[in-house]
Structures are given as structure tokens and as C-alpha cells.
Amino acid sequence: MARQPKKTTVTMEKIPPEKIRADILALGLFKDTKRLPTELAALDKAAGQVISNLLKLGDFTGAANQAAVLYSNGSLACRRILLVGLGDKKSLQLDTLRQAAGVAARTADQLGAARLAMALQTLIGEKLDLELVGQAVTEGAISGHYDFQDYLPASKDSKEVQNLRISLIDSKAAAVRKLNAGRKTGIILSEAQNRTRMIDNKPGNEINPPSLARQAQKLARQFGLKCKIFDDKQLARMKMNAILAVGGGSASKPRLIMLEHNGRRSAKDSAPDAIIVGKAITFDTGGISIKPSANMETMKYDKSGGCNVLGILTGAAQLKLAKRIIGLIPAAENMPSHTSYRPGDIIRTYSGKTVEVQNTDAEGRMILCDALHYAAKMKPKAIVDMATLTGACVIALGEHNAGLFSNNDPLRKAIEKAAQASGEPVWHLPSDEKYLEQMKSKMADLKNVSGREGGACTAAAFLGAFVDDTPWAHIDIAAVADTDKPKPSRAPGATGFAVRLVLEYLRSV
């Protein structure tokens, strides 16, 4: 029997930690805490001094994401106490608490503890706004408990918890009010991120352009979004030739998926506040310029940007943002066949610009250029796109930051601020005219590759040539969209990186 998806519920309770009834109670401790903090004295006494004894031993250093499970003497309603390290108090950030909550959720899961109480904020004082703390720990807990197991059989011997019930707790009424307000937002943002991960993790034999379109239609009905699907025949009439070229080698024909959330009271035909565009190559073989076989199975994640759009638009609907937001997902499968586009082909894109194909594995920028120009014609206030676009960005930034490119400083700064708030870091890189010059072709207006030097920057410059004067930001998520390395606060697989980031941006503008 297949496993059912894990569920996580997060509630709020006004109660002191020594009185909470749960399977495990999670507390945060700072690095190099030598003496028992006074805030924990009552709990430690009720538990038989297990916390103070551990601190005396020095086995728990409080390093970020370090965890230690303690067992009370039976006098507590809570059977276990989980200490999670918060690192240096001076460098405490919201993301420290977000990760600590993920550690707590994953530890509870491993121990088979179905009821988790969290008081990670007990020692932070007034350093951080408690509403933002409530949001961050809720996001961390729900994201941390998620684990993609759709194709694994259910195991009778596993301790893993399918339905994890989490209570955020505090003994002060004012703190409870603030934490609870943040909790409500955190649930929406983290569930939007997990919704993205659930689709992104699915393999290419299940998610192709038509089935991704059906997923979008299903979510639109569920969350009250408008949805329009352009099939290959409609794309041909619209002269979306770049999308058609990339998808031409596959039996699963390409689609352009459009979702709309309109929270405004103004006229429906008013300019969008933002258009969010996401690359969805449902599987990328490289086409005629075929990739090496090693690790090609991870190319199911080349749809991450498009899956993000699904999470962002449904999240915007749940947040009831008073904005008109459109999501565009160009979707194609890049396969080698007798109908594939070829190196040397010249494609007249939707914008009218011609592109010489020098490498069919530079396909993401091809499908995006049609979608971006379609977005620009709607005259939005801003366009934000996300794409697993370049290996060059992976080399430049590693797995710790996404690349950020923009033609507009206020938009760039707003994205950077949202990245800081969401704990999804970006690093600004250039994509000016010098890089676009490298993309000029002798045979056409542009070519789709320019060599190894500055590859992430030249790819972004190529995209920027199709947005006209619209404020635009491009987030290259190639290094951060998925991982095969489990972390203390997160399972491996799709990360949903940039879902919370973009939702934070949309909430702030």
C-alpha cells in the first residue's frame, strides 16, 4: 500500500512549558550557554534538572541546528524535551528559528512523536518581532516535516509520523497574540511551498506539459483562480515559435499555462501589479545537444520555476492579496527525435526577434523569451521570472544563493528585502549591455549561447532583451531548486526555493 502524504497542523496555546501535554517539547538554546537561563528554571526543576545537568556536562554546545533529546523523570506531562541550538545570540535571525523549527519537526518525526510543542522563542527577548517569529517557526516546522515518499510502500516498522500536530506555546497573552498572527501567515506560505515541492518531485513520466496544465486547472478550481491553457495549435497561431521549437521533439506537446488572481475591486482589464513567470521543462534531455547520462534523472527538476508559479498564485489567493497577479508557465519537454529543433536552426520568436540555436540544451531561455514578451505586452508594473537556467550560476554561487538579475533598482531592492525576510538568499549579478553584446549572432538578432564566460549573466541579458522597458527581475534557481543532501531541517528533493521569497515580495509592494 502506498504511503499517504504527510500532514502537519500548527495551533497556538497560552500555557507555560512545564504544563504542556505533548510527546516532545522543543526549546531553543544559544551557543555556549553555561548556566541554566532563568526562563527555564521552573521547567528544569519539574523535569528533575535534566537541562541544567546537560549544560554542566558541556555535551550540548548550542551550535545552530544541534539537537539533544532529554527525558524527564515522569513529573512532566511532556515525555521528552528537545533542545535545539540557535547559534550565537548576536547573530540571531528569523531564519535561525525557521531552521530550528524544521529540526524539531524532523526529530519528532524520527522519534514517532505525533504531538510536538514548540517554545523556541523563550530566550530571544525583544530582538525579533514575535509576529515574524510565529511566521518563521511555522514555516520551518511545516516545511521540515514534508518528505516526498509518494512511491514508497507504507512500512509497519517505521516510526515516521503521518499526521504531526504542533502547538506553538507561550505563557504571556501579548506574545500569544503576536505569535498566532504570524502562525496564520506562516501556514499559508509554507503550504504553498510544499504544494510546489509535491508537483516538482514527481517524475517526467507523470508530469509532462499537458498533465502540468491539468494540475494548474485543478489548483485554479480549488483556490478560486482563473486559468487559461494555450495548447500547441493555439501557440502556433500566436507565433510562440520558441516554445514550439523546444517542445517539438516530444510526443507530449508544449503548453503555455496562465493563472490569474485578481484581488482588486477595480476594472478587470487594469494592468497587472505583477506577472510571475516560471520555466517548466518537465524533463530535459538536452535535445539534440544531449546531456551526459550521469545525473540526468535530476532533470525532472527543470520544471521548478513553473511549479513555483503554481505555489505562488495559490498562496496569493489564500493571502487574499488586493492585487492583480498573473502567473505564466511555458511548459515543454526537451527530447531528441526526428522532429526536434536543431543546432543551426533560426527561430523567429513571439517578439519578432530571431534567435540562432547553437545549443538545444539552452532551451530554458528559449521558452522564457516567448513568455516574457507576452507578459511585457500586458504592461504590468513588474515581471519576476524564476528558472533553473544555468550551470554557470551553480558554479558562481554554489548551493547557498540564487542569482538575481534586474533592469530596475527599486525592484531589485524589493526582491533582496523579501529574500532576507524569507530566508531564501539571492546575490545580485550584472546583465547589462556588455553581456547582451556577447549574445549577438552573425546569422540572427541573437544566439542562444555565448560560451562559458559569464554564462549566467549572458543568459539573463538574453532574457532581458524580451521585456522591453518593463521593470523585470530574473532569479536563477539552478543551484537551489533541489538537493540530494538531507539537512537537519529539510528532506532531500525539491526545495520550492523562491515561493516564499516571491510571496513576501508580493505582500510588500
TIKOL-205364 format. One record per residue (C-alpha): residue in three letters; x, z, y. Coordinates in steps of 0.2 Angstrom, whole numbers, padded with zeros to 4 digits, always signed. Example, Ala and Ser with C-alpha at 12.3 -4.5 7.8 and 13.67 -1.06 7.14 Angstrom:
<nodes>
ALA+0062+0039-0022
SER+0068+0036-0005
</nodes>
This chain:
<nodes>
MET+0000+0000+0000
ALA+0007-0005+0017
ARG+0010+0009+0030
GLN-0002+0011+0044
PRO+0006+0011+0062
LYS+0011+0027+0068
LYS+0000+0036+0081
THR+0006+0048+0095
THR-0006+0058+0106
VAL+0000+0069+0120
THR-0010+0083+0128
MET-0007+0096+0141
GLU-0009+0115+0139
LYS-0006+0130+0150
ILE+0002+0143+0139
PRO+0019+0152+0138
PRO+0031+0145+0125
GLU+0031+0161+0115
LYS+0012+0160+0112
ILE+0011+0141+0107
ARG+0005+0137+0090
ALA+0014+0122+0083
ASP+0026+0116+0069
ILE+0040+0114+0081
LEU+0044+0119+0099
ALA+0056+0109+0109
LEU+0066+0116+0123
GLY+0080+0109+0134
LEU+0096+0117+0137
PHE+0110+0112+0149
LYS+0128+0109+0144
ASP+0140+0124+0142
THR+0126+0137+0143
LYS+0134+0153+0138
ARG+0121+0166+0141
LEU+0103+0166+0137
PRO+0093+0159+0153
THR+0080+0172+0159
GLU+0066+0160+0157
LEU+0069+0160+0138
ALA+0071+0179+0136
ALA+0053+0183+0130
LEU+0053+0168+0118
ASP+0070+0173+0111
LYS+0065+0191+0109
ALA+0049+0186+0099
ALA+0060+0174+0089
GLY+0072+0188+0084
GLN+0086+0182+0096
VAL+0089+0166+0087
ILE+0093+0156+0103
SER+0105+0169+0110
ASN+0114+0171+0094
LEU+0117+0152+0093
LEU+0124+0152+0111
LYS+0136+0166+0106
LEU+0142+0156+0091
GLY+0145+0141+0103
ASP+0139+0128+0090
PHE+0127+0121+0102
THR+0136+0114+0117
GLY+0121+0106+0126
ALA+0128+0089+0127
ALA+0115+0076+0131
ASN+0103+0072+0116
GLN+0112+0085+0105
ALA+0099+0094+0094
ALA+0098+0110+0084
VAL+0084+0117+0074
LEU+0081+0136+0073
TYR+0069+0146+0063
SER+0060+0161+0069
ASN+0058+0177+0060
GLY+0040+0174+0057
SER+0034+0183+0073
LEU+0031+0167+0082
ALA+0016+0156+0080
CYS+0028+0142+0081
ARG+0038+0140+0065
ARG+0053+0131+0072
ILE+0062+0130+0089
LEU+0071+0114+0093
LEU+0085+0114+0106
VAL+0089+0098+0114
GLY+0104+0096+0125
LEU+0101+0090+0143
GLY+0120+0087+0148
ASP+0127+0093+0164
LYS+0114+0101+0176
LYS+0122+0092+0191
SER+0119+0075+0184
LEU+0101+0078+0178
GLN+0090+0063+0179
LEU+0072+0059+0174
ASP+0080+0048+0160
THR+0089+0063+0153
LEU+0072+0071+0150
ARG+0065+0055+0144
GLN+0078+0053+0131
ALA+0077+0072+0126
ALA+0058+0069+0123
GLY+0062+0055+0111
VAL+0075+0065+0102
ALA+0061+0079+0100
ALA+0048+0066+0093
ARG+0061+0058+0081
THR+0067+0075+0075
ALA+0049+0081+0072
ASP+0045+0065+0063
GLN+0060+0068+0051
LEU+0055+0086+0048
GLY+0037+0082+0044
ALA+0031+0092+0059
ALA+0015+0085+0064
ARG+0012+0096+0079
LEU+0026+0096+0092
ALA+0025+0107+0108
MET+0037+0102+0122
ALA+0044+0113+0136
LEU+0059+0103+0141
GLN+0056+0106+0159
THR+0058+0125+0158
LEU+0075+0126+0166
ILE+0076+0112+0178
GLY+0069+0122+0193
GLU+0064+0111+0208
LYS+0077+0097+0205
LEU+0065+0084+0200
ASP+0046+0081+0204
LEU+0036+0088+0190
GLU+0023+0074+0190
LEU+0038+0062+0187
VAL+0044+0074+0174
GLY+0027+0074+0165
GLN+0028+0055+0165
ALA+0046+0053+0159
VAL+0044+0065+0144
THR+0028+0057+0139
GLU+0036+0040+0139
GLY+0051+0046+0129
ALA+0040+0055+0116
ILE+0028+0040+0113
SER+0042+0028+0113
GLY+0053+0039+0102
HIS+0040+0041+0089
TYR+0037+0022+0087
ASP+0046+0014+0072
PHE+0042-0003+0065
GLN+0038-0001+0047
ASP+0024-0014+0045
TYR+0031-0022+0030
LEU+0037-0007+0021
PRO+0027+0002+0007
ALA+0020+0019+0010
SER+0030+0032+0002
LYS+0023+0048-0005
ASP+0040+0057-0004
SER+0043+0053+0015
LYS+0041+0067+0027
GLU+0038+0055+0042
VAL+0023+0059+0052
GLN+0010+0045+0054
ASN+0000+0055+0067
LEU+0010+0065+0079
ARG+0001+0077+0090
ILE+0012+0083+0105
SER+0007+0096+0118
LEU+0017+0097+0135
ILE+0016+0116+0139
ASP+0019+0127+0154
SER+0013+0144+0159
LYS+0011+0140+0178
ALA-0005+0132+0184
ALA+0003+0122+0198
ALA+0016+0115+0186
VAL+0002+0111+0173
ARG-0007+0100+0186
LYS+0008+0090+0191
LEU+0014+0088+0173
ASN-0003+0082+0167
ALA-0005+0069+0181
GLY+0012+0062+0175
ARG+0007+0063+0157
LYS-0008+0051+0160
THR+0003+0038+0168
GLY+0016+0040+0155
ILE+0004+0037+0141
ILE-0001+0020+0149
LEU+0017+0014+0152
SER+0024+0019+0135
GLU+0009+0012+0125
ALA+0011-0004+0135
GLN+0030-0004+0130
ASN+0026+0000+0112
ARG+0012-0014+0112
THR+0026-0026+0117
ARG+0038-0020+0103
MET+0024-0021+0089
ILE+0022-0040+0093
ASP+0041-0043+0097
ASN+0046-0036+0080
LYS+0035-0047+0070
PRO+0045-0062+0061
GLY+0044-0080+0065
ASN+0033-0084+0050
GLU+0019-0073+0058
ILE+0022-0076+0077
ASN+0023-0094+0082
PRO+0016-0102+0098
PRO-0002-0103+0093
SER-0003-0086+0085
LEU+0006-0078+0100
ALA-0008-0086+0110
ARG-0021-0079+0099
GLN-0013-0062+0101
ALA-0014-0064+0120
GLN-0033-0069+0119
LYS-0036-0053+0108
LEU-0027-0042+0120
ALA-0036-0050+0135
ARG-0053-0046+0127
GLN-0048-0028+0123
PHE-0041-0024+0141
GLY-0053-0035+0152
LEU-0040-0048+0157
LYS-0044-0067+0160
CYS-0034-0078+0148
LYS-0031-0097+0148
ILE-0022-0106+0134
PHE-0014-0123+0138
ASP-0011-0132+0121
ASP+0001-0147+0118
LYS-0011-0160+0123
GLN-0015-0151+0140
LEU+0003-0148+0143
ALA+0006-0167+0141
ARG-0007-0171+0153
MET+0001-0159+0165
LYS+0018-0166+0163
MET+0025-0150+0157
ASN+0039-0161+0148
ALA+0052-0147+0147
ILE+0041-0135+0137
LEU+0035-0150+0126
ALA+0053-0156+0123
VAL+0059-0139+0117
GLY+0044-0137+0105
GLY+0044-0155+0099
GLY+0054-0152+0083
SER+0042-0139+0076
ALA+0026-0141+0067
SER+0019-0126+0077
LYS+0016-0134+0094
PRO+0020-0126+0111
ARG+0008-0117+0122
LEU+0008-0110+0140
ILE-0002-0094+0140
MET-0009-0087+0156
LEU-0016-0070+0158
GLU-0024-0063+0174
HIS-0028-0045+0180
ASN-0037-0045+0197
GLY-0040-0028+0204
ARG-0044-0034+0221
ARG-0060-0034+0230
SER-0055-0049+0240
ALA-0058-0068+0236
LYS-0053-0073+0218
ASP-0043-0088+0224
SER-0032-0077+0236
ALA-0013-0079+0232
PRO-0007-0068+0218
ASP+0003-0052+0223
ALA+0015-0056+0209
ILE+0017-0068+0194
ILE+0026-0062+0179
VAL+0034-0075+0168
GLY+0042-0072+0151
LYS+0052-0083+0140
ALA+0044-0084+0122
ILE+0054-0094+0110
THR+0046-0087+0095
PHE+0061-0092+0084
ASP+0077-0100+0090
THR+0087-0110+0078
GLY+0096-0119+0092
GLY+0088-0135+0088
ILE+0100-0150+0085
SER+0114-0139+0093
ILE+0110-0127+0078
LYS+0117-0110+0079
PRO+0128-0102+0066
SER+0119-0094+0051
ALA+0126-0076+0054
ASN+0113-0065+0063
MET+0101-0080+0065
GLU+0087-0068+0059
THR+0088-0059+0075
MET+0082-0075+0084
LYS+0064-0069+0082
TYR+0068-0058+0097
ASP+0070-0073+0108
LYS+0051-0071+0112
SER+0055-0054+0120
GLY+0052-0059+0138
GLY+0035-0067+0133
CYS+0030-0051+0123
ASN+0034-0041+0138
VAL+0022-0050+0149
LEU+0008-0045+0136
GLY+0013-0027+0138
ILE+0014-0028+0157
LEU-0003-0036+0160
THR-0012-0024+0149
GLY-0003-0010+0157
ALA-0008-0016+0174
ALA-0026-0017+0168
GLN-0025+0001+0162
LEU-0017+0007+0178
LYS-0031-0002+0187
LEU-0019-0009+0200
ALA-0028-0015+0215
LYS-0018-0031+0214
ARG-0020-0049+0208
ILE-0006-0051+0195
ILE-0004-0066+0184
GLY+0006-0067+0168
LEU+0014-0084+0162
ILE+0021-0086+0144
PRO+0029-0103+0140
ALA+0030-0102+0121
ALA+0039-0114+0109
GLU+0048-0114+0093
ASN+0065-0122+0094
MET+0068-0131+0077
PRO+0079-0146+0071
SER+0069-0161+0065
HIS+0067-0179+0067
THR+0055-0175+0082
SER+0067-0163+0091
TYR+0074-0166+0108
ARG+0092-0171+0108
PRO+0109-0169+0117
GLY+0109-0183+0130
ASP+0090-0183+0132
ILE+0085-0183+0151
ILE+0069-0174+0154
ARG+0058-0176+0169
THR+0051-0158+0171
TYR+0035-0152+0179
SER+0043-0151+0196
GLY+0048-0169+0195
LYS+0067-0164+0194
THR+0076-0172+0180
VAL+0087-0162+0168
GLU+0101-0169+0156
VAL+0101-0160+0140
GLN+0118-0156+0135
ASN+0114-0142+0123
THR+0097-0140+0114
ASP+0102-0121+0112
ALA+0100-0119+0131
GLU+0081-0120+0128
GLY+0075-0105+0137
ARG+0079-0111+0154
MET+0070-0127+0150
ILE+0053-0119+0146
LEU+0055-0107+0160
CYS+0058-0121+0173
ASP+0041-0128+0170
ALA+0033-0111+0170
LEU+0042-0106+0186
HIS+0037-0121+0196
TYR+0019-0119+0190
ALA+0020-0101+0196
ALA+0028-0106+0213
LYS+0014-0119+0216
MET+0001-0104+0216
LYS+0011-0097+0231
PRO+0012-0079+0225
LYS+0021-0065+0235
ALA+0034-0064+0222
ILE+0039-0071+0205
VAL+0048-0060+0192
ASP+0054-0068+0176
MET+0062-0060+0160
ALA+0071-0069+0147
THR+0084-0066+0133
LEU+0093-0080+0142
THR+0112-0080+0140
GLY+0125-0073+0128
ALA+0136-0073+0144
CYS+0126-0059+0151
VAL+0129-0049+0135
ILE+0147-0052+0137
ALA+0147-0047+0155
LEU+0136-0031+0154
GLY+0136-0026+0136
GLU+0121-0017+0129
HIS+0119-0005+0144
ASN+0112-0015+0158
ALA+0101-0031+0160
GLY+0107-0044+0173
LEU+0097-0045+0189
PHE+0097-0061+0200
SER+0087-0064+0215
ASN+0085-0075+0230
ASN+0077-0061+0241
ASP+0085-0045+0245
PRO+0069-0034+0248
LEU+0063-0040+0231
ARG+0080-0036+0223
LYS+0080-0019+0230
ALA+0062-0015+0224
ILE+0067-0020+0207
GLU+0083-0010+0207
LYS+0072+0005+0213
ALA+0060+0003+0199
ALA+0074+0001+0187
GLN+0081+0018+0192
ALA+0064+0026+0190
SER+0060+0018+0173
GLY+0077+0022+0166
GLU+0079+0003+0162
PRO+0095-0001+0172
VAL+0099-0018+0179
TRP+0115-0024+0188
HIS+0114-0037+0202
LEU+0124-0053+0199
PRO+0125-0068+0210
SER+0116-0085+0208
ASP+0119-0094+0224
GLU+0123-0112+0228
LYS+0140-0112+0221
TYR+0133-0108+0204
LEU+0120-0121+0206
GLU+0133-0134+0210
GLN+0140-0131+0193
MET+0123-0136+0186
LYS+0123-0154+0194
SER+0123-0168+0182
LYS+0130-0186+0184
MET+0115-0193+0175
ALA+0101-0182+0182
ASP+0097-0170+0195
LEU+0103-0155+0184
LYS+0110-0152+0167
ASN+0105-0138+0156
VAL+0123-0130+0153
SER+0139-0130+0163
GLY+0152-0122+0152
ARG+0157-0104+0148
GLU+0162-0098+0166
GLY+0149-0088+0174
GLY+0136-0093+0161
ALA+0123-0080+0166
CYS+0125-0084+0184
THR+0124-0103+0182
ALA+0108-0101+0171
ALA+0100-0090+0184
ALA+0104-0103+0198
PHE+0096-0117+0187
LEU+0080-0107+0186
GLY+0081-0103+0205
ALA+0080-0122+0208
PHE+0062-0122+0202
VAL+0054-0108+0213
ASP+0055-0117+0230
ASP+0056-0103+0243
THR+0045-0090+0234
PRO+0054-0073+0233
TRP+0060-0073+0215
ALA+0069-0061+0203
HIS+0076-0065+0186
ILE+0080-0052+0173
ASP+0092-0057+0159
ILE+0087-0045+0145
ALA+0098-0054+0131
ALA+0108-0038+0128
VAL+0095-0025+0129
ALA+0079-0033+0122
ASP+0083-0027+0104
THR+0095-0017+0094
ASP+0100-0014+0076
LYS+0108+0003+0081
PRO+0096+0018+0079
LYS+0098+0030+0093
PRO+0094+0049+0094
SER+0079+0044+0105
ARG+0074+0027+0098
ALA+0072+0017+0082
PRO+0081+0001+0080
GLY+0072-0016+0083
ALA+0063-0022+0099
THR+0065-0011+0114
GLY+0052-0018+0126
PHE+0065-0017+0139
ALA+0058-0021+0157
VAL+0040-0017+0153
ARG+0040+0000+0161
LEU+0053-0007+0174
VAL+0041-0021+0180
LEU+0026-0009+0179
GLU+0035+0003+0190
TYR+0039-0011+0202
LEU+0020-0017+0202
ARG+0015+0001+0206
SER+0026+0002+0220
VAL+0023-0013+0230
</nodes>
